Amino acid sequence: METRKRSKEEWARRYAAFVVILFVIAFGTSLSIRANLGSSPISAPPYVLSLVPGVGLTMGQLTILMHVFFIAAQVALLRRDFERRQWLQIAVSLLFGFYTDLTMWLTGFLQVPQDMNPAIGLPLRLAELLLGGAVLAFGIAMEVRCDSLMLAGEGFPLAIAKFTGRDFGKVKICTDTLLVGVGAAFMLANFGLWNWGMIGPGTLISMFYVGMMVRVIAPHIAWLDRLLIPKAHMAKAAAGPDRWGGHRVVTIARTYGSGGNDVALAVAQRLGWPCYDRQLIDLTAQRLGYSPQLVERSEQNIPTVRLWELVMEDSGIPASMNPSRDDAIFVSQSRTIRELAHGGDCVIVGRLAGWTLRDDPHVLRVFITSGRQSAARRIADRLGISVEEAARKQARVDTGRANHCRRYTGQQWASPSAYDLTLNTDRLGIDGAADMIVQAAMAMGKG
């Protein structure tokens, strides 16, 4: 992932866009609340308190106070590591509080009465909740793409994650749960009963639905870059020399136990090119200061439990601000893969190299697979374990790779549309698969 210094004009554009994006986020939040199925987790405390008789403060004003507390907590936790530009969170909080009151007023006529006939009211509530969540997700996806500032509600768990060294996803789930608990405590203390319109099924749905929708929407808003990046900068990048240098690259993704690594080595040997596989682990570890063992455990591997954590978080942190170790490894490996592609003809195994080099016209993207039984036998022979244990390991590794691909590309790992060649070593054998790849690579040429 390449870095580029932003001009003052670009920063001005990003800040201006952020002002509009805040309104979208506030509108989505208010629309969800009007469904009368419960507020989102981060809105729970201010929304409940705004309904308490005698408080005398609007939801927007209470949101501002909560955000000021979050900012103070960030400063206390991070101290010198608190970025100077994040002081603008104060202005962001004031504007977001204003937007909250404005959008709550604008959506007032959409409030679904609690005494409405359930046969009509419940579908209306669910439709409004899902629509509000989708609008909120659209705003968050644009916020991440804008990559300028963040809401204090996101900065708070991020500061905790940095201070404790914990993963952001886990911290975000904990802070969301805590905010729901605080909102519930306010509700029970002031009303003496549970009100499903304040904290209800909509609160739980928001905890995973918004994050899921962000991942659906994010790949489709690349058009926003045309507004954020001045034309002069985009033209300069496009007018440069052939950024890929015409080097031919073969990327090989493979199911575990399919013999994909052996195929890659055979292809590299026949073409006389270097083959990069475990070298990527060593280069990544060297760059990040991690041990090779840690990188090997983390790369290309997101267990299903971890995937659910990622779905639960709302993805409101731009990648440049996210302290996740998995993200750091992915970004570092992507950068290394690009450098290798710039450096000369080569074969690269795994690590989503085909996706990373998706704009390179000189890349042959290959997927190697085989039957499960033959894969289990290969694994069992290589590791000296039973075929049954090998089959379980094969399923676990492939699930981790598929989750990793879904997390970072939004695509299905084994989808034929992602590759130029899909080969089955049960039918072709290692040599046969290698021969076909070599033939395709040579036909690709250097043009």
DOZAMAR-749595 format. One record per residue (C-alpha): residue number from 0; x, y, z. Coordinates in steps of 0.1 Angstrom, whole numbers, m for minus. Example, Ala and Ser with C-alpha at 12.3 -4.5 7.8 and 13.67 -1.06 7.14 Angstrom:
num->0 east->123 north->m45 up->78;
num->1 east->137 north->m11 up->71;
***
This chain:
num->0 east->0 north->0 up->0;
num->1 east->17 north->31 up->m12;
num->2 east->17 north->63 up->8;
num->3 east->14 north->98 up->m7;
num->4 east->18 north->132 up->8;
num->5 east->m14 north->151 up->8;
num->6 east->m15 north->188 up->m3;
num->7 east->m33 north->215 up->16;
num->8 east->m59 north->215 up->m10;
num->9 east->m66 north->178 up->m6;
num->10 east->m67 north->182 up->32;
num->11 east->m92 north->210 up->28;
num->12 east->m113 north->188 up->5;
num->13 east->m113 north->159 up->30;
num->14 east->m123 north->181 up->59;
num->15 east->m151 north->197 up->38;
num->16 east->m163 north->162 up->28;
num->17 east->m161 north->151 up->65;
num->18 east->m186 north->179 up->74;
num->19 east->m211 north->164 up->50;
num->20 east->m204 north->129 up->60;
num->21 east->m211 north->137 up->96;
num->22 east->m246 north->147 up->86;
num->23 east->m251 north->114 up->68;
num->24 east->m240 north->95 up->100;
num->25 east->m263 north->115 up->122;
num->26 east->m292 north->111 up->98;
num->27 east->m287 north->73 up->98;
num->28 east->m285 north->72 up->136;
num->29 east->m317 north->92 up->140;
num->30 east->m336 north->72 up->114;
num->31 east->m327 north->40 up->133;
num->32 east->m339 north->55 up->166;
num->33 east->m372 north->64 up->150;
num->34 east->m379 north->27 up->144;
num->35 east->m386 north->26 up->181;
num->36 east->m367 north->m7 up->186;
num->37 east->m338 north->7 up->205;
num->38 east->m309 north->30 up->198;
num->39 east->m275 north->21 up->185;
num->40 east->m250 north->12 up->213;
num->41 east->m230 north->44 up->212;
num->42 east->m263 north->65 up->212;
num->43 east->m279 north->46 up->241;
num->44 east->m267 north->68 up->271;
num->45 east->m275 north->102 up->255;
num->46 east->m308 north->90 up->240;
num->47 east->m321 north->75 up->272;
num->48 east->m311 north->106 up->292;
num->49 east->m327 north->129 up->267;
num->50 east->m361 north->112 up->275;
num->51 east->m358 north->116 up->313;
num->52 east->m382 north->144 up->325;
num->53 east->m364 north->174 up->340;
num->54 east->m329 north->167 up->325;
num->55 east->m334 north->198 up->302;
num->56 east->m308 north->187 up->276;
num->57 east->m314 north->175 up->241;
num->58 east->m299 north->143 up->228;
num->59 east->m275 north->164 up->207;
num->60 east->m263 north->183 up->237;
num->61 east->m258 north->151 up->257;
num->62 east->m240 north->136 up->228;
num->63 east->m216 north->165 up->229;
num->64 east->m209 north->160 up->266;
num->65 east->m203 north->123 up->261;
num->66 east->m179 north->130 up->233;
num->67 east->m160 north->156 up->254;
num->68 east->m155 north->129 up->280;
num->69 east->m142 north->105 up->253;
num->70 east->m118 north->132 up->241;
num->71 east->m105 north->138 up->276;
num->72 east->m100 north->101 up->281;
num->73 east->m80 north->99 up->248;
num->74 east->m57 north->127 up->259;
num->75 east->m53 north->111 up->293;
num->76 east->m44 north->77 up->278;
num->77 east->m23 north->87 up->249;
num->78 east->m7 north->119 up->262;
num->79 east->21 north->128 up->237;
num->80 east->9 north->102 up->212;
num->81 east->m25 north->120 up->208;
num->82 east->m23 north->134 up->173;
num->83 east->m25 north->172 up->170;
num->84 east->m51 north->171 up->143;
num->85 east->m74 north->150 up->164;
num->86 east->m80 north->180 up->186;
num->87 east->m104 north->188 up->159;
num->88 east->m126 north->161 up->174;
num->89 east->m139 north->189 up->197;
num->90 east->m153 north->208 up->167;
num->91 east->m165 north->175 up->152;
num->92 east->m183 north->167 up->185;
num->93 east->m201 north->201 up->185;
num->94 east->m211 north->198 up->149;
num->95 east->m222 north->162 up->154;
num->96 east->m243 north->172 up->184;
num->97 east->m260 north->199 up->162;
num->98 east->m266 north->174 up->134;
num->99 east->m281 north->150 up->159;
num->100 east->m307 north->174 up->171;
num->101 east->m314 north->186 up->135;
num->102 east->m319 north->150 up->122;
num->103 east->m339 north->140 up->152;
num->104 east->m362 north->169 up->143;
num->105 east->m362 north->161 up->106;
num->106 east->m372 north->125 up->112;
num->107 east->m397 north->132 up->140;
num->108 east->m427 north->124 up->117;
num->109 east->m412 north->90 up->110;
num->110 east->m415 north->78 up->146;
num->111 east->m434 north->45 up->147;
num->112 east->m459 north->45 up->176;
num->113 east->m455 north->17 up->201;
num->114 east->m493 north->11 up->202;
num->115 east->m495 north->5 up->164;
num->116 east->m510 north->m28 up->153;
num->117 east->m480 north->m52 up->154;
num->118 east->m490 north->m67 up->120;
num->119 east->m483 north->m33 up->105;
num->120 east->m460 north->m16 up->130;
num->121 east->m434 north->m44 up->133;
num->122 east->m426 north->m46 up->96;
num->123 east->m424 north->m8 up->94;
num->124 east->m401 north->m7 up->124;
num->125 east->m378 north->m33 up->109;
num->126 east->m378 north->m16 up->75;
num->127 east->m369 north->17 up->91;
num->128 east->m343 north->2 up->113;
num->129 east->m326 north->m15 up->84;
num->130 east->m328 north->16 up->62;
num->131 east->m313 north->37 up->90;
num->132 east->m285 north->12 up->95;
num->133 east->m277 north->12 up->58;
num->134 east->m276 north->50 up->58;
num->135 east->m253 north->49 up->88;
num->136 east->m231 north->23 up->72;
num->137 east->m229 north->44 up->41;
num->138 east->m217 north->74 up->62;
num->139 east->m192 north->53 up->80;
num->140 east->m178 north->38 up->48;
num->141 east->m174 north->74 up->34;
num->142 east->m158 north->84 up->67;
num->143 east->m132 north->56 up->64;
num->144 east->m126 north->65 up->27;
num->145 east->m122 north->102 up->37;
num->146 east->m95 north->92 up->62;
num->147 east->m91 north->126 up->78;
num->148 east->m107 north->128 up->113;
num->149 east->m128 north->105 up->134;
num->150 east->m157 north->108 up->158;
num->151 east->m147 north->107 up->195;
num->152 east->m168 north->76 up->199;
num->153 east->m143 north->58 up->176;
num->154 east->m113 north->76 up->190;
num->155 east->m121 north->64 up->225;
num->156 east->m118 north->26 up->219;
num->157 east->m89 north->33 up->196;
num->158 east->m70 north->50 up->224;
num->159 east->m78 north->22 up->248;
num->160 east->m65 north->m3 up->222;
num->161 east->m33 north->16 up->218;
num->162 east->m28 north->21 up->255;
num->163 east->m35 north->m16 up->264;
num->164 east->m20 north->m31 up->233;
num->165 east->m53 north->m50 up->227;
num->166 east->m69 north->m55 up->193;
num->167 east->m92 north->m27 up->183;
num->168 east->m121 north->m51 up->174;
num->169 east->m122 north->m66 up->209;
num->170 east->m120 north->m32 up->226;
num->171 east->m148 north->m18 up->204;
num->172 east->m171 north->m47 up->213;
num->173 east->m163 north->m41 up->250;
num->174 east->m169 north->m4 up->249;
num->175 east->m202 north->m8 up->229;
num->176 east->m214 north->m34 up->254;
num->177 east->m204 north->m10 up->283;
num->178 east->m223 north->19 up->267;
num->179 east->m254 north->m3 up->263;
num->180 east->m251 north->m12 up->300;
num->181 east->m248 north->25 up->310;
num->182 east->m279 north->33 up->289;
num->183 east->m298 north->4 up->305;
num->184 east->m287 north->16 up->340;
num->185 east->m300 north->51 up->332;
num->186 east->m333 north->37 up->319;
num->187 east->m339 north->15 up->350;
num->188 east->m328 north->41 up->374;
num->189 east->m351 north->68 up->360;
num->190 east->m381 north->49 up->346;
num->191 east->m380 north->17 up->368;
num->192 east->m388 north->m6 up->339;
num->193 east->m374 north->m18 up->307;
num->194 east->m384 north->1 up->276;
num->195 east->m378 north->m17 up->243;
num->196 east->m380 north->15 up->224;
num->197 east->m350 north->29 up->242;
num->198 east->m328 north->m3 up->243;
num->199 east->m342 north->m32 up->224;
num->200 east->m336 north->m57 up->196;
num->201 east->m326 north->m28 up->173;
num->202 east->m297 north->m21 up->196;
num->203 east->m285 north->m57 up->192;
num->204 east->m291 north->m57 up->154;
num->205 east->m271 north->m25 up->151;
num->206 east->m241 north->m41 up->167;
num->207 east->m235 north->m64 up->137;
num->208 east->m257 north->m51 up->109;
num->209 east->m239 north->m18 up->105;
num->210 east->m205 north->m34 up->103;
num->211 east->m218 north->m59 up->78;
num->212 east->m232 north->m32 up->56;
num->213 east->m200 north->m11 up->58;
num->214 east->m182 north->m41 up->42;
num->215 east->m208 north->m44 up->15;
num->216 east->m208 north->m7 up->6;
num->217 east->m171 north->1 up->10;
num->218 east->m159 north->m15 up->m23;
num->219 east->m184 north->6 up->m42;
num->220 east->m174 north->42 up->m32;
num->221 east->m141 north->45 up->m49;
num->222 east->m157 north->74 up->m68;
num->223 east->m153 north->95 up->m37;
num->224 east->m116 north->97 up->m44;
num->225 east->m124 north->119 up->m74;
num->226 east->m139 north->145 up->m50;
num->227 east->m112 north->141 up->m24;
num->228 east->m81 north->141 up->m45;
num->229 east->m73 north->172 up->m68;
num->230 east->m72 north->164 up->m105;
num->231 east->m36 north->175 up->m107;
num->232 east->m25 north->148 up->m82;
num->233 east->m45 north->121 up->m100;
num->234 east->m32 north->132 up->m134;
num->235 east->4 north->132 up->m121;
num->236 east->0 north->96 up->m108;
num->237 east->m15 north->85 up->m141;
num->238 east->11 north->103 up->m163;
num->239 east->41 north->86 up->m147;
num->240 east->62 north->59 up->m163;
num->241 east->49 north->23 up->m166;
num->242 east->46 north->18 up->m128;
num->243 east->48 north->m20 up->m133;
num->244 east->79 north->m20 up->m155;
num->245 east->65 north->m47 up->m178;
num->246 east->77 north->m75 up->m154;
num->247 east->57 north->m108 up->m156;
num->248 east->44 north->m121 up->m124;
num->249 east->26 north->m154 up->m116;
num->250 east->6 north->m154 up->m84;
num->251 east->m5 north->m187 up->m70;
num->252 east->m33 north->m191 up->m45;
num->253 east->m39 north->m226 up->m33;
num->254 east->m60 north->m247 up->m11;
num->255 east->m41 north->m264 up->17;
num->256 east->m27 north->m298 up->7;
num->257 east->m33 north->m293 up->m30;
num->258 east->4 north->m292 up->m38;
num->259 east->2 north->m255 up->m48;
num->260 east->36 north->m248 up->m32;
num->261 east->52 north->m276 up->m52;
num->262 east->36 north->m263 up->m84;
num->263 east->49 north->m228 up->m77;
num->264 east->85 north->m241 up->m72;
num->265 east->82 north->m261 up->m105;
num->266 east->70 north->m231 up->m124;
num->267 east->97 north->m209 up->m110;
num->268 east->124 north->m235 up->m118;
num->269 east->112 north->m239 up->m154;
num->270 east->110 north->m202 up->m160;
num->271 east->142 north->m193 up->m142;
num->272 east->124 north->m169 up->m119;
num->273 east->126 north->m165 up->m81;
num->274 east->98 north->m179 up->m61;
num->275 east->86 north->m159 up->m31;
num->276 east->67 north->m178 up->m4;
num->277 east->82 north->m180 up->31;
num->278 east->105 north->m151 up->22;
num->279 east->75 north->m129 up->26;
num->280 east->72 north->m139 up->62;
num->281 east->108 north->m130 up->69;
num->282 east->105 north->m96 up->51;
num->283 east->73 north->m87 up->69;
num->284 east->87 north->m97 up->103;
num->285 east->118 north->m76 up->96;
num->286 east->98 north->m46 up->86;
num->287 east->74 north->m47 up->116;
num->288 east->98 north->m59 up->142;
num->289 east->77 north->m91 up->148;
num->290 east->91 north->m126 up->151;
num->291 east->87 north->m147 up->119;
num->292 east->67 north->m172 up->141;
num->293 east->41 north->m145 up->150;
num->294 east->37 north->m134 up->114;
num->295 east->33 north->m170 up->102;
num->296 east->6 north->m176 up->128;
num->297 east->m13 north->m144 up->119;
num->298 east->m10 north->m141 up->81;
num->299 east->m36 north->m155 up->58;
num->300 east->m55 north->m167 up->88;
num->301 east->m86 north->m153 up->104;
num->302 east->m105 north->m179 up->124;
num->303 east->m143 north->m178 up->122;
num->304 east->m145 north->m165 up->158;
num->305 east->m123 north->m135 up->148;
num->306 east->m144 north->m130 up->117;
num->307 east->m175 north->m126 up->138;
num->308 east->m156 north->m100 up->159;
num->309 east->m148 north->m81 up->127;
num->310 east->m185 north->m82 up->117;
num->311 east->m195 north->m69 up->151;
num->312 east->m173 north->m38 up->149;
num->313 east->m186 north->m10 up->127;
num->314 east->m154 north->m4 up->108;
num->315 east->m154 north->33 up->117;
num->316 east->m116 north->35 up->119;
num->317 east->m96 north->43 up->87;
num->318 east->m68 north->18 up->81;
num->319 east->m42 north->44 up->86;
num->320 east->m54 north->48 up->122;
num->321 east->m61 north->12 up->130;
num->322 east->m36 north->m5 up->153;
num->323 east->m46 north->m41 up->144;
num->324 east->m17 north->m65 up->141;
num->325 east->m35 north->m83 up->113;
num->326 east->m39 north->m51 up->94;
num->327 east->m3 north->m42 up->99;
num->328 east->8 north->m75 up->85;
num->329 east->m15 north->m73 up->55;
num->330 east->m4 north->m38 up->47;
num->331 east->33 north->m47 up->50;
num->332 east->30 north->m78 up->29;
num->333 east->10 north->m59 up->2;
num->334 east->38 north->m33 up->0;
num->335 east->64 north->m61 up->m2;
num->336 east->45 north->m78 up->m30;
num->337 east->43 north->m46 up->m50;
num->338 east->80 north->m40 up->m46;
num->339 east->88 north->m76 up->m58;
num->340 east->65 north->m71 up->m88;
num->341 east->84 north->m38 up->m96;
num->342 east->117 north->m56 up->m93;
num->343 east->115 north->m83 up->m119;
num->344 east->98 north->m115 up->m132;
num->345 east->88 north->m137 up->m103;
num->346 east->64 north->m162 up->m88;
num->347 east->45 north->m152 up->m56;
num->348 east->27 north->m177 up->m35;
num->349 east->m5 north->m168 up->m15;
num->350 east->m9 north->m136 up->6;
num->351 east->m36 north->m123 up->m17;
num->352 east->m9 north->m113 up->m42;
num->353 east->m33 north->m116 up->m71;
num->354 east->m57 north->m91 up->m56;
num->355 east->m28 north->m68 up->m45;
num->356 east->m15 north->m67 up->m81;
num->357 east->m50 north->m65 up->m96;
num->358 east->m41 north->m34 up->m116;
num->359 east->m9 north->m49 up->m131;
num->360 east->m15 north->m60 up->m167;
num->361 east->14 north->m84 up->m166;
num->362 east->1 north->m107 up->m138;
num->363 east->m11 north->m143 up->m143;
num->364 east->m34 north->m152 up->m114;
num->365 east->m37 north->m189 up->m107;
num->366 east->m57 north->m209 up->m82;
num->367 east->m46 north->m245 up->m74;
num->368 east->m70 north->m269 up->m58;
num->369 east->m76 north->m306 up->m53;
num->370 east->m100 north->m331 up->m38;
num->371 east->m103 north->m331 up->0;
num->372 east->m93 north->m367 up->4;
num->373 east->m61 north->m363 up->m17;
num->374 east->m53 north->m331 up->1;
num->375 east->m57 north->m349 up->35;
num->376 east->m34 north->m377 up->24;
num->377 east->m7 north->m352 up->13;
num->378 east->m9 north->m334 up->46;
num->379 east->m9 north->m366 up->66;
num->380 east->22 north->m378 up->47;
num->381 east->41 north->m345 up->51;
num->382 east->33 north->m340 up->88;
num->383 east->32 north->m376 up->99;
num->384 east->m4 north->m374 up->113;
num->385 east->m35 north->m394 up->107;
num->386 east->m57 north->m387 up->77;
num->387 east->m86 north->m377 up->99;
num->388 east->m65 north->m351 up->118;
num->389 east->m51 north->m339 up->85;
num->390 east->m86 north->m334 up->71;
num->391 east->m96 north->m313 up->101;
num->392 east->m64 north->m292 up->97;
num->393 east->m71 north->m288 up->60;
num->394 east->m106 north->m275 up->67;
num->395 east->m93 north->m252 up->94;
num->396 east->m66 north->m237 up->73;
num->397 east->m88 north->m231 up->42;
num->398 east->m114 north->m215 up->64;
num->399 east->m88 north->m191 up->78;
num->400 east->m76 north->m182 up->43;
num->401 east->m112 north->m177 up->30;
num->402 east->m119 north->m154 up->60;
num->403 east->m87 north->m135 up->54;
num->404 east->m96 north->m129 up->18;
num->405 east->m132 north->m118 up->27;
num->406 east->m119 north->m95 up->54;
num->407 east->m94 north->m76 up->32;
num->408 east->m109 north->m79 up->m3;
num->409 east->m146 north->m84 up->2;
num->410 east->m144 north->m113 up->m23;
num->411 east->m148 north->m150 up->m22;
num->412 east->m114 north->m166 up->m20;
num->413 east->m121 north->m195 up->m44;
num->414 east->m142 north->m176 up->m68;
num->415 east->m132 north->m185 up->m104;
num->416 east->m138 north->m148 up->m115;
num->417 east->m108 north->m138 up->m93;
num->418 east->m83 north->m159 up->m113;
num->419 east->m71 north->m164 up->m149;
num->420 east->m65 north->m201 up->m143;
num->421 east->m80 north->m226 up->m119;
num->422 east->m62 north->m260 up->m119;
num->423 east->m69 north->m293 up->m101;
num->424 east->m38 north->m312 up->m93;
num->425 east->m58 north->m345 up->m89;
num->426 east->m64 north->m344 up->m127;
num->427 east->m32 north->m327 up->m139;
num->428 east->m6 north->m336 up->m114;
num->429 east->21 north->m313 up->m102;
num->430 east->40 north->m314 up->m135;
num->431 east->9 north->m310 up->m156;
num->432 east->m3 north->m280 up->m137;
num->433 east->32 north->m264 up->m138;
num->434 east->34 north->m270 up->m176;
num->435 east->0 north->m252 up->m182;
num->436 east->11 north->m222 up->m160;
num->437 east->44 north->m219 up->m178;
num->438 east->27 north->m220 up->m212;
num->439 east->2 north->m193 up->m201;
num->440 east->30 north->m171 up->m186;
num->441 east->51 north->m173 up->m218;
num->442 east->20 north->m165 up->m239;
num->443 east->13 north->m135 up->m217;
num->444 east->45 north->m118 up->m230;
num->445 east->59 north->m85 up->m218;
num->446 east->36 north->m62 up->m238;
***
